[in-house]
């Protein structure tokens, strides 16, 4: 079963995804490799949320790895 962003959050995560893509491109153009990598990780995470591969929010136990 695919998970989708919570109601009303789809536009927000889509916007974040687009902005993160632009920030990543800017960081790469300036050769800020570590910054570009970290932004790319956030970009990938936002994309996964959009595609339903990850929940938009993790519970406390899941976040701490104690689930």
PQR file with spaces between the fields and no chain letter, atoms N, CA, C, O and H, PARSE charges and radii, in Angstrom:
ATOM       1  N    UNK     1       0.840   -1.181    0.000 -0.4000 1.5000
ATOM       2  CA   UNK     1       0.000    0.000    0.000 -0.0000 2.0000
ATOM       3  C    UNK     1       0.889    1.250    0.000  0.5500 1.7000
ATOM       4  O    UNK     1       1.787    1.380    0.832 -0.5500 1.4000
ATOM       5  N    UNK     2       0.637    2.146   -0.919 -0.4000 1.5000
ATOM       6  CA   UNK     2       1.422    3.383   -1.018 -0.0000 2.0000
ATOM       7  C    UNK     2       0.931    4.402   -0.015  0.5500 1.7000
ATOM       8  O    UNK     2      -0.273    4.589    0.160 -0.5500 1.4000
ATOM       9  H    UNK     2      -0.092    2.040   -1.595  0.4000 1.0000
ATOM      10  N    UNK     3       1.860    5.055    0.638 -0.4000 1.5000
ATOM      11  CA   UNK     3       1.519    6.144    1.546 -0.0000 2.0000
ATOM      12  C    UNK     3       1.662    7.452    0.791  0.5500 1.7000
ATOM      13  O    UNK     3       2.597    7.633    0.011 -0.5500 1.4000
ATOM      14  H    UNK     3       2.838    4.903    0.496  0.4000 1.0000
ATOM      15  N    UNK     4       0.739    8.351    1.025 -0.4000 1.5000
ATOM      16  CA   UNK     4       0.800    9.661    0.392 -0.0000 2.0000
ATOM      17  C    UNK     4       0.905   10.724    1.466  0.5500 1.7000
ATOM      18  O    UNK     4       0.538   10.472    2.613 -0.5500 1.4000
ATOM      19  H    UNK     4      -0.020    8.204    1.659  0.4000 1.0000
ATOM      20  N    UNK     5       1.391   11.899    1.128 -0.4000 1.5000
ATOM      21  CA   UNK     5       1.448   12.959    2.136 -0.0000 2.0000
ATOM      22  C    UNK     5       0.073   13.227    2.718  0.5500 1.7000
ATOM      23  O    UNK     5      -0.940   13.083    2.034 -0.5500 1.4000
ATOM      24  H    UNK     5       1.689   12.105    0.196  0.4000 1.0000
ATOM      25  N    UNK     6       0.042   13.618    3.983 -0.4000 1.5000
ATOM      26  CA   UNK     6      -1.228   13.921    4.634 -0.0000 2.0000
ATOM      27  C    UNK     6      -1.967   15.007    3.863  0.5500 1.7000
ATOM      28  O    UNK     6      -1.363   15.808    3.149 -0.5500 1.4000
ATOM      29  H    UNK     6       0.866   13.736    4.539  0.4000 1.0000
ATOM      30  N    UNK     7      -3.256   15.015    4.023 -0.4000 1.5000
ATOM      31  CA   UNK     7      -4.090   15.994    3.327 -0.0000 2.0000
ATOM      32  C    UNK     7      -3.565   17.410    3.553  0.5500 1.7000
ATOM      33  O    UNK     7      -3.317   17.811    4.689 -0.5500 1.4000
ATOM      34  H    UNK     7      -3.746   14.365    4.603  0.4000 1.0000
ATOM      35  N    UNK     8      -3.398   18.158    2.473 -0.4000 1.5000
ATOM      36  CA   UNK     8      -2.931   19.527    2.575 -0.0000 2.0000
ATOM      37  C    UNK     8      -1.422   19.670    2.582  0.5500 1.7000
ATOM      38  O    UNK     8      -0.902   20.778    2.447 -0.5500 1.4000
ATOM      39  H    UNK     8      -3.600   17.832    1.550  0.4000 1.0000
ATOM      40  N    UNK     9      -0.711   18.557    2.738 -0.4000 1.5000
ATOM      41  CA   UNK     9       0.744   18.611    2.796 -0.0000 2.0000
ATOM      42  C    UNK     9       1.382   18.332    1.439  0.5500 1.7000
ATOM      43  O    UNK     9       2.582   18.549    1.271 -0.5500 1.4000
ATOM      44  H    UNK     9      -1.133   17.657    2.848  0.4000 1.0000
ATOM      45  N    UNK    10       0.617   17.864    0.485 -0.4000 1.5000
ATOM      46  CA   UNK    10       1.153   17.547   -0.833 -0.0000 2.0000
ATOM      47  C    UNK    10       1.769   18.740   -1.524  0.5500 1.7000
ATOM      48  O    UNK    10       2.845   18.632   -2.112 -0.5500 1.4000
ATOM      49  H    UNK    10      -0.357   17.688    0.621  0.4000 1.0000
ATOM      50  N    UNK    11       1.101   19.879   -1.461 -0.4000 1.5000
ATOM      51  CA   UNK    11       1.635   21.092   -2.089 -0.0000 2.0000
ATOM      52  C    UNK    11       2.917   21.547   -1.399  0.5500 1.7000
ATOM      53  O    UNK    11       3.851   22.010   -2.054 -0.5500 1.4000
ATOM      54  H    UNK    11       0.227   19.967   -0.984  0.4000 1.0000
ATOM      55  N    UNK    12       2.956   21.414   -0.086 -0.4000 1.5000
ATOM      56  CA   UNK    12       4.129   21.846    0.663 -0.0000 2.0000
ATOM      57  C    UNK    12       5.337   20.993    0.327  0.5500 1.7000
ATOM      58  O    UNK    12       6.417   21.523    0.064 -0.5500 1.4000
ATOM      59  H    UNK    12       2.198   21.038    0.445  0.4000 1.0000
ATOM      60  N    UNK    13       5.169   19.681    0.333 -0.4000 1.5000
ATOM      61  CA   UNK    13       6.308   18.813    0.043 -0.0000 2.0000
ATOM      62  C    UNK    13       6.736   18.951   -1.418  0.5500 1.7000
ATOM      63  O    UNK    13       7.923   18.827   -1.719 -0.5500 1.4000
ATOM      64  H    UNK    13       4.291   19.251    0.547  0.4000 1.0000
ATOM      65  N    UNK    14       5.812   19.201   -2.317 -0.4000 1.5000
ATOM      66  CA   UNK    14       6.163   19.423   -3.724 -0.0000 2.0000
ATOM      67  C    UNK    14       6.979   20.713   -3.866  0.5500 1.7000
ATOM      68  O    UNK    14       7.946   20.762   -4.627 -0.5500 1.4000
ATOM      69  H    UNK    14       4.847   19.302   -2.073  0.4000 1.0000
ATOM      70  N    UNK    15       6.590   21.736   -3.144 -0.4000 1.5000
ATOM      71  CA   UNK    15       7.331   23.008   -3.161 -0.0000 2.0000
ATOM      72  C    UNK    15       8.735   22.819   -2.580  0.5500 1.7000
ATOM      73  O    UNK    15       9.721   23.280   -3.156 -0.5500 1.4000
ATOM      74  H    UNK    15       5.805   21.697   -2.526  0.4000 1.0000
ATOM      75  N    UNK    16       8.812   22.140   -1.443 -0.4000 1.5000
ATOM      76  CA   UNK    16      10.109   21.870   -0.834 -0.0000 2.0000
ATOM      77  C    UNK    16      11.004   21.090   -1.786  0.5500 1.7000
ATOM      78  O    UNK    16      12.191   21.393   -1.914 -0.5500 1.4000
ATOM      79  H    UNK    16       8.011   21.766   -0.976  0.4000 1.0000
ATOM      80  N    UNK    17      10.447   20.100   -2.445 -0.4000 1.5000
ATOM      81  CA   UNK    17      11.197   19.283   -3.392 -0.0000 2.0000
ATOM      82  C    UNK    17      11.773   20.157   -4.510  0.5500 1.7000
ATOM      83  O    UNK    17      12.943   20.023   -4.869 -0.5500 1.4000
ATOM      84  H    UNK    17       9.483   19.855   -2.340  0.4000 1.0000
ATOM      85  N    UNK    18      10.957   21.038   -5.049 -0.4000 1.5000
ATOM      86  CA   UNK    18      11.406   21.916   -6.129 -0.0000 2.0000
ATOM      87  C    UNK    18      12.500   22.872   -5.645  0.5500 1.7000
ATOM      88  O    UNK    18      13.508   23.059   -6.326 -0.5500 1.4000
ATOM      89  H    UNK    18      10.007   21.147   -4.757  0.4000 1.0000
ATOM      90  N    UNK    19      12.303   23.467   -4.486 -0.4000 1.5000
ATOM      91  CA   UNK    19      13.293   24.414   -3.962 -0.0000 2.0000
ATOM      92  C    UNK    19      14.602   23.717   -3.608  0.5500 1.7000
ATOM      93  O    UNK    19      15.682   24.256   -3.850 -0.5500 1.4000
ATOM      94  H    UNK    19      11.484   23.314   -3.933  0.4000 1.0000
ATOM      95  N    UNK    20      14.507   22.520   -3.035 -0.4000 1.5000
ATOM      96  CA   UNK    20      15.715   21.768   -2.707 -0.0000 2.0000
ATOM      97  C    UNK    20      16.501   21.416   -3.964  0.5500 1.7000
ATOM      98  O    UNK    20      17.732   21.423   -3.956 -0.5500 1.4000
ATOM      99  H    UNK    20      13.630   22.082   -2.839  0.4000 1.0000
ATOM     100  N    UNK    21      15.789   21.110   -5.038 -0.4000 1.5000
ATOM     101  CA   UNK    21      16.465   20.837   -6.300 -0.0000 2.0000
ATOM     102  C    UNK    21      17.241   22.042   -6.786  0.5500 1.7000
ATOM     103  O    UNK    21      18.371   21.917   -7.259 -0.5500 1.4000
ATOM     104  H    UNK    21      14.789   21.104   -5.045  0.4000 1.0000
ATOM     105  N    UNK    22      16.633   23.204   -6.669 -0.4000 1.5000
ATOM     106  CA   UNK    22      17.316   24.435   -7.081 -0.0000 2.0000
ATOM     107  C    UNK    22      18.513   24.744   -6.179  0.5500 1.7000
ATOM     108  O    UNK    22      19.574   25.136   -6.665 -0.5500 1.4000
ATOM     109  H    UNK    22      15.715   23.305   -6.285  0.4000 1.0000
ATOM     110  N    UNK    23      18.341   24.567   -4.870 -0.4000 1.5000
ATOM     111  CA   UNK    23      19.447   24.807   -3.942 -0.0000 2.0000
ATOM     112  C    UNK    23      20.599   23.839   -4.196  0.5500 1.7000
ATOM     113  O    UNK    23      21.767   24.225   -4.150 -0.5500 1.4000
ATOM     114  H    UNK    23      17.479   24.249   -4.475  0.4000 1.0000
ATOM     115  N    UNK    24      20.263   22.582   -4.464 -0.4000 1.5000
ATOM     116  CA   UNK    24      21.303   21.600   -4.774 -0.0000 2.0000
ATOM     117  C    UNK    24      22.100   22.022   -6.011  0.5500 1.7000
ATOM     118  O    UNK    24      23.330   21.961   -6.022 -0.5500 1.4000
ATOM     119  H    UNK    24      19.314   22.267   -4.501  0.4000 1.0000
ATOM     120  N    UNK    25      21.382   22.449   -7.048 -0.4000 1.5000
ATOM     121  CA   UNK    25      22.050   22.887   -8.277 -0.0000 2.0000
ATOM     122  C    UNK    25      22.965   24.083   -8.020  0.5500 1.7000
ATOM     123  O    UNK    25      24.063   24.158   -8.570 -0.5500 1.4000
ATOM     124  H    UNK    25      20.383   22.499   -7.040  0.4000 1.0000
ATOM     125  N    UNK    26      22.514   25.010   -7.189 -0.4000 1.5000
ATOM     126  CA   UNK    26      23.334   26.180   -6.849 -0.0000 2.0000
ATOM     127  C    UNK    26      24.591   25.751   -6.093  0.5500 1.7000
ATOM     128  O    UNK    26      25.688   26.228   -6.384 -0.5500 1.4000
ATOM     129  H    UNK    26      21.621   24.949   -6.742  0.4000 1.0000
ATOM     130  N    UNK    27      24.430   24.847   -5.120 -0.4000 1.5000
ATOM     131  CA   UNK    27      25.572   24.375   -4.336 -0.0000 2.0000
ATOM     132  C    UNK    27      26.564   23.624   -5.223  0.5500 1.7000
ATOM     133  O    UNK    27      27.775   23.775   -5.064 -0.5500 1.4000
ATOM     134  H    UNK    27      23.539   24.460   -4.883  0.4000 1.0000
ATOM     135  N    UNK    28      26.059   22.824   -6.147 -0.4000 1.5000
ATOM     136  CA   UNK    28      26.941   22.106   -7.069 -0.0000 2.0000
ATOM     137  C    UNK    28      27.698   23.079   -7.979  0.5500 1.7000
ATOM     138  O    UNK    28      28.887   22.894   -8.236 -0.5500 1.4000
ATOM     139  H    UNK    28      25.075   22.702   -6.275  0.4000 1.0000
ATOM     140  N    UNK    29      27.011   24.110   -8.460 -0.4000 1.5000
ATOM     141  CA   UNK    29      27.640   25.088   -9.346 -0.0000 2.0000
ATOM     142  C    UNK    29      28.783   25.821   -8.648  0.5500 1.7000
ATOM     143  O    UNK    29      29.773   26.188   -9.280 -0.5500 1.4000
ATOM     144  H    UNK    29      26.045   24.261   -8.251  0.4000 1.0000
ATOM     145  N    UNK    30      28.638   26.028   -7.356 -0.4000 1.5000
ATOM     146  CA   UNK    30      29.672   26.715   -6.574 -0.0000 2.0000
ATOM     147  C    UNK    30      30.700   25.736   -5.994  0.5500 1.7000
ATOM     148  O    UNK    30      31.625   26.141   -5.291 -0.5500 1.4000
ATOM     149  H    UNK    30      27.834   25.730   -6.842  0.4000 1.0000
ATOM     150  N    UNK    31      30.528   24.451   -6.296 -0.4000 1.5000
ATOM     151  CA   UNK    31      31.425   23.387   -5.839 -0.0000 2.0000
ATOM     152  C    UNK    31      31.452   23.253   -4.314  0.5500 1.7000
ATOM     153  O    UNK    31      32.497   22.985   -3.720 -0.5500 1.4000
ATOM     154  H    UNK    31      29.777   24.122   -6.867  0.4000 1.0000
ATOM     155  N    UNK    32      30.284   23.446   -3.694 -0.4000 1.5000
ATOM     156  CA   UNK    32      30.124   23.196   -2.266 -0.0000 2.0000
ATOM     157  C    UNK    32      29.660   21.746   -2.123  0.5500 1.7000
ATOM     158  O    UNK    32      28.482   21.479   -1.884 -0.5500 1.4000
ATOM     159  H    UNK    32      29.436   23.664   -4.177  0.4000 1.0000
ATOM     160  N    UNK    33      30.602   20.822   -2.271 -0.4000 1.5000
ATOM     161  CA   UNK    33      30.258   19.410   -2.405 -0.0000 2.0000
ATOM     162  C    UNK    33      29.472   18.834   -1.230  0.5500 1.7000
ATOM     163  O    UNK    33      28.466   18.154   -1.430 -0.5500 1.4000
ATOM     164  H    UNK    33      31.559   21.039   -2.464  0.4000 1.0000
ATOM     165  N    UNK    34      29.923   19.101   -0.016 -0.4000 1.5000
ATOM     166  CA   UNK    34      29.226   18.537    1.146 -0.0000 2.0000
ATOM     167  C    UNK    34      27.834   19.136    1.291  0.5500 1.7000
ATOM     168  O    UNK    34      26.875   18.422    1.585 -0.5500 1.4000
ATOM     169  H    UNK    34      30.740   19.653    0.147  0.4000 1.0000
ATOM     170  N    UNK    35      27.723   20.427    1.087 -0.4000 1.5000
ATOM     171  CA   UNK    35      26.422   21.080    1.163 -0.0000 2.0000
ATOM     172  C    UNK    35      25.491   20.535    0.082  0.5500 1.7000
ATOM     173  O    UNK    35      24.319   20.267    0.346 -0.5500 1.4000
ATOM     174  H    UNK    35      28.502   21.007    0.848  0.4000 1.0000
ATOM     175  N    UNK    36      26.008   20.373   -1.125 -0.4000 1.5000
ATOM     176  CA   UNK    36      25.208   19.818   -2.223 -0.0000 2.0000
ATOM     177  C    UNK    36      24.740   18.407   -1.886  0.5500 1.7000
ATOM     178  O    UNK    36      23.600   18.041   -2.173 -0.5500 1.4000
ATOM     179  H    UNK    36      26.960   20.591   -1.340  0.4000 1.0000
ATOM     180  N    UNK    37      25.615   17.620   -1.280 -0.4000 1.5000
ATOM     181  CA   UNK    37      25.258   16.253   -0.892 -0.0000 2.0000
ATOM     182  C    UNK    37      24.139   16.247    0.138  0.5500 1.7000
ATOM     183  O    UNK    37      23.170   15.501   -0.001 -0.5500 1.4000
ATOM     184  H    UNK    37      26.541   17.918   -1.046  0.4000 1.0000
ATOM     185  N    UNK    38      24.265   17.068    1.166 -0.4000 1.5000
ATOM     186  CA   UNK    38      23.243   17.104    2.213 -0.0000 2.0000
ATOM     187  C    UNK    38      21.900   17.598    1.673  0.5500 1.7000
ATOM     188  O    UNK    38      20.849   17.066    2.031 -0.5500 1.4000
ATOM     189  H    UNK    38      25.053   17.674    1.279  0.4000 1.0000
ATOM     190  N    UNK    39      21.938   18.599    0.826 -0.4000 1.5000
ATOM     191  CA   UNK    39      20.703   19.099    0.218 -0.0000 2.0000
ATOM     192  C    UNK    39      20.098   18.020   -0.669  0.5500 1.7000
ATOM     193  O    UNK    39      18.878   17.860   -0.710 -0.5500 1.4000
ATOM     194  H    UNK    39      22.792   19.031    0.535  0.4000 1.0000
ATOM     195  N    UNK    40      20.947   17.276   -1.381 -0.4000 1.5000
ATOM     196  CA   UNK    40      20.456   16.194   -2.231 -0.0000 2.0000
ATOM     197  C    UNK    40      19.774   15.107   -1.410  0.5500 1.7000
ATOM     198  O    UNK    40      18.794   14.513   -1.858 -0.5500 1.4000
ATOM     199  H    UNK    40      21.938   17.405   -1.348  0.4000 1.0000
ATOM     200  N    UNK    41      20.288   14.847   -0.212 -0.4000 1.5000
ATOM     201  CA   UNK    41      19.638   13.863    0.666 -0.0000 2.0000
ATOM     202  C    UNK    41      18.230   14.321    1.032  0.5500 1.7000
ATOM     203  O    UNK    41      17.295   13.519    1.027 -0.5500 1.4000
ATOM     204  H    UNK    41      21.085   15.330    0.151  0.4000 1.0000
ATOM     205  N    UNK    42      18.073   15.609    1.348 -0.4000 1.5000
ATOM     206  CA   UNK    42      16.753   16.157    1.668 -0.0000 2.0000
ATOM     207  C    UNK    42      15.851   16.130    0.433  0.5500 1.7000
ATOM     208  O    UNK    42      14.661   15.835    0.538 -0.5500 1.4000
ATOM     209  H    UNK    42      18.832   16.260    1.351  0.4000 1.0000
ATOM     210  N    UNK    43      16.421   16.440   -0.740 -0.4000 1.5000
ATOM     211  CA   UNK    43      15.684   16.397   -2.006 -0.0000 2.0000
ATOM     212  C    UNK    43      15.162   14.980   -2.276  0.5500 1.7000
ATOM     213  O    UNK    43      14.010   14.795   -2.669 -0.5500 1.4000
ATOM     214  H    UNK    43      17.388   16.679   -0.826  0.4000 1.0000
ATOM     215  N    UNK    44      16.021   13.997   -2.059 -0.4000 1.5000
ATOM     216  CA   UNK    44      15.636   12.599   -2.258 -0.0000 2.0000
ATOM     217  C    UNK    44      14.534   12.192   -1.281  0.5500 1.7000
ATOM     218  O    UNK    44      13.577   11.520   -1.662 -0.5500 1.4000
ATOM     219  H    UNK    44      16.957   14.147   -1.739  0.4000 1.0000
ATOM     220  N    UNK    45      14.673   12.595   -0.038 -0.4000 1.5000
ATOM     221  CA   UNK    45      13.657   12.289    0.986 -0.0000 2.0000
ATOM     222  C    UNK    45      12.309   12.895    0.609  0.5500 1.7000
ATOM     223  O    UNK    45      11.279   12.229    0.715 -0.5500 1.4000
ATOM     224  H    UNK    45      15.451   13.141    0.273  0.4000 1.0000
ATOM     225  N    UNK    46      12.307   14.148    0.170 -0.4000 1.5000
ATOM     226  CA   UNK    46      11.053   14.791   -0.244 -0.0000 2.0000
ATOM     227  C    UNK    46      10.443   14.050   -1.430  0.5500 1.7000
ATOM     228  O    UNK    46       9.228   13.858   -1.486 -0.5500 1.4000
ATOM     229  H    UNK    46      13.144   14.689    0.083  0.4000 1.0000
ATOM     230  N    UNK    47      11.276   13.637   -2.372 -0.4000 1.5000
ATOM     231  CA   UNK    47      10.785   12.870   -3.516 -0.0000 2.0000
ATOM     232  C    UNK    47      10.181   11.544   -3.098  0.5500 1.7000
ATOM     233  O    UNK    47       9.159   11.125   -3.641 -0.5500 1.4000
ATOM     234  H    UNK    47      12.263   13.793   -2.327  0.4000 1.0000
ATOM     235  N    UNK    48      10.811   10.876   -2.129 -0.4000 1.5000
ATOM     236  CA   UNK    48      10.274    9.618   -1.620 -0.0000 2.0000
ATOM     237  C    UNK    48       8.915    9.824   -0.957  0.5500 1.7000
ATOM     238  O    UNK    48       8.020    8.993   -1.107 -0.5500 1.4000
ATOM     239  H    UNK    48      11.641   11.216   -1.688  0.4000 1.0000
ATOM     240  N    UNK    49       8.757   10.916   -0.230 -0.4000 1.5000
ATOM     241  CA   UNK    49       7.473   11.222    0.406 -0.0000 2.0000
ATOM     242  C    UNK    49       6.417   11.449   -0.671  0.5500 1.7000
ATOM     243  O    UNK    49       5.297   10.950   -0.556 -0.5500 1.4000
ATOM     244  H    UNK    49       9.484   11.592   -0.108  0.4000 1.0000
ATOM     245  N    UNK    50       6.763   12.190   -1.703 -0.4000 1.5000
ATOM     246  CA   UNK    50       5.820   12.460   -2.794 -0.0000 2.0000
ATOM     247  C    UNK    50       5.375   11.158   -3.446  0.5500 1.7000
ATOM     248  O    UNK    50       4.193   10.980   -3.738 -0.5500 1.4000
ATOM     249  H    UNK    50       7.673   12.596   -1.796  0.4000 1.0000
ATOM     250  N    UNK    51       6.318   10.248   -3.674 -0.4000 1.5000
ATOM     251  CA   UNK    51       6.001    8.982   -4.337 -0.0000 2.0000
ATOM     252  C    UNK    51       5.407    7.939   -3.396  0.5500 1.7000
ATOM     253  O    UNK    51       5.038    6.847   -3.827 -0.5500 1.4000
ATOM     254  H    UNK    51       7.278   10.392   -3.436  0.4000 1.0000
ATOM     255  N    UNK    52       5.315    8.278   -2.111 -0.4000 1.5000
ATOM     256  CA   UNK    52       4.711    7.355   -1.159 -0.0000 2.0000
ATOM     257  C    UNK    52       5.638    6.266   -0.673  0.5500 1.7000
ATOM     258  O    UNK    52       5.180    5.263   -0.125 -0.5500 1.4000
ATOM     259  H    UNK    52       5.614    9.165   -1.760  0.4000 1.0000
ATOM     260  N    UNK    53       6.919    6.439   -0.860 -0.4000 1.5000
ATOM     261  CA   UNK    53       7.892    5.435   -0.425 -0.0000 2.0000
ATOM     262  C    UNK    53       8.281    5.595    1.034  0.5500 1.7000
ATOM     263  O    UNK    53       8.825    4.675    1.644 -0.5500 1.4000
ATOM     264  H    UNK    53       7.291    7.254   -1.305  0.4000 1.0000
ATOM     265  N    UNK    54       8.003    6.753    1.586 -0.4000 1.5000
ATOM     266  CA   UNK    54       8.291    7.034    2.998 -0.0000 2.0000
ATOM     267  C    UNK    54       7.120    7.806    3.583  0.5500 1.7000
ATOM     268  O    UNK    54       6.471    8.587    2.887 -0.5500 1.4000
ATOM     269  H    UNK    54       7.561    7.501    1.090  0.4000 1.0000
ATOM     270  N    UNK    55       6.850    7.585    4.869 -0.4000 1.5000
ATOM     271  CA   UNK    55       5.810    8.407    5.504 -0.0000 2.0000
ATOM     272  C    UNK    55       6.299    9.839    5.640  0.5500 1.7000
ATOM     273  O    UNK    55       7.502   10.089    5.717 -0.5500 1.4000
ATOM     274  H    UNK    55       7.377    6.950    5.435  0.4000 1.0000
ATOM     275  N    UNK    56       5.362   10.775    5.670 -0.4000 1.5000
ATOM     276  CA   UNK    56       5.749   12.174    5.820 -0.0000 2.0000
ATOM     277  C    UNK    56       6.188   12.476    7.251  0.5500 1.7000
ATOM     278  O    UNK    56       6.813   13.504    7.509 -0.5500 1.4000
ATOM     279  H    UNK    56       4.385   10.572    5.608  0.4000 1.0000
ATOM     280  N    UNK    57       5.861   11.580    8.173 -0.4000 1.5000
ATOM     281  CA   UNK    57       6.233   11.784    9.570 -0.0000 2.0000
ATOM     282  C    UNK    57       6.521   10.431   10.196  0.5500 1.7000
ATOM     283  O    UNK    57       5.776    9.474    9.989 -0.5500 1.4000
ATOM     284  H    UNK    57       5.353   10.744    7.963  0.4000 1.0000
ATOM     285  N    UNK    58       7.602   10.350   10.962 -0.4000 1.5000
ATOM     286  CA   UNK    58       7.936    9.129   11.675 -0.0000 2.0000
ATOM     287  C    UNK    58       7.540    9.272   13.134  0.5500 1.7000
ATOM     288  O    UNK    58       7.665   10.346   13.723 -0.5500 1.4000
ATOM     289  H    UNK    58       8.208   11.128   11.131  0.4000 1.0000
ATOM     290  N    UNK    59       7.067    8.190   13.703 -0.4000 1.5000
ATOM     291  CA   UNK    59       6.763    8.198   15.127 -0.0000 2.0000
ATOM     292  C    UNK    59       8.047    8.263   15.930  0.5500 1.7000
ATOM     293  O    UNK    59       9.126    8.008   15.396 -0.5500 1.4000
ATOM     294  H    UNK    59       6.965    7.318   13.224  0.4000 1.0000
ATOM     295  N    UNK    60       7.943    8.602   17.208 -0.4000 1.5000
ATOM     296  CA   UNK    60       9.126    8.758   18.055 -0.0000 2.0000
ATOM     297  C    UNK    60       9.954    7.478   18.083  0.5500 1.7000
ATOM     298  O    UNK    60      11.180    7.541   17.997 -0.5500 1.4000
ATOM     299  H    UNK    60       7.066    8.809   17.641  0.4000 1.0000
ATOM     300  N    UNK    61       9.316    6.329   18.200 -0.4000 1.5000
ATOM     301  CA   UNK    61      10.055    5.073   18.248 -0.0000 2.0000
ATOM     302  C    UNK    61      10.783    4.806   16.937  0.5500 1.7000
ATOM     303  O    UNK    61      11.941    4.387   16.954 -0.5500 1.4000
ATOM     304  H    UNK    61       8.320    6.277   18.269  0.4000 1.0000
ATOM     305  N    UNK    62      10.129    5.038   15.801 -0.4000 1.5000
ATOM     306  CA   UNK    62      10.761    4.826   14.501 -0.0000 2.0000
ATOM     307  C    UNK    62      11.945    5.761   14.312  0.5500 1.7000
ATOM     308  O    UNK    62      12.979    5.353   13.784 -0.5500 1.4000
ATOM     309  H    UNK    62       9.189    5.378   15.787  0.4000 1.0000
ATOM     310  N    UNK    63      11.804    7.012   14.739 -0.4000 1.5000
ATOM     311  CA   UNK    63      12.840    8.021   14.566 -0.0000 2.0000
ATOM     312  C    UNK    63      14.080    7.650   15.389  0.5500 1.7000
ATOM     313  O    UNK    63      15.208    7.893   14.959 -0.5500 1.4000
ATOM     314  H    UNK    63      10.964    7.343   15.169  0.4000 1.0000
ATOM     315  N    UNK    64      13.873    7.073   16.549 -0.4000 1.5000
ATOM     316  CA   UNK    64      14.979    6.711   17.425 -0.0000 2.0000
ATOM     317  C    UNK    64      15.528    5.320   17.129  0.5500 1.7000
ATOM     318  O    UNK    64      16.496    4.890   17.756 -0.5500 1.4000
ATOM     319  H    UNK    64      12.957    6.875   16.898  0.4000 1.0000
ATOM     320  N    UNK    65      14.923    4.620   16.188 -0.4000 1.5000
ATOM     321  CA   UNK    65      15.387    3.292   15.827 -0.0000 2.0000
ATOM     322  C    UNK    65      15.034    2.232   16.847  0.5500 1.7000
ATOM     323  O    UNK    65      15.654    1.168   16.859 -0.5500 1.4000
ATOM     324  H    UNK    65      14.136    4.969   15.679  0.4000 1.0000
ATOM     325  N    UNK    66      14.044    2.490   17.716 -0.4000 1.5000
ATOM     326  CA   UNK    66      13.681    1.511   18.736 -0.0000 2.0000
ATOM     327  C    UNK    66      12.417    0.752   18.404  0.5500 1.7000
ATOM     328  O    UNK    66      11.879    0.040   19.252 -0.5500 1.4000
ATOM     329  H    UNK    66      13.541    3.354   17.706  0.4000 1.0000
ATOM     330  N    UNK    67      11.937    0.895   17.186 -0.4000 1.5000
ATOM     331  CA   UNK    67      10.688    0.198   16.799 -0.0000 2.0000
ATOM     332  C    UNK    67      10.931   -1.266   16.602  0.5500 1.7000
ATOM     333  O    UNK    67      10.004   -2.007   16.276 -0.5500 1.4000
ATOM     334  H    UNK    67      12.374    1.474   16.498  0.4000 1.0000
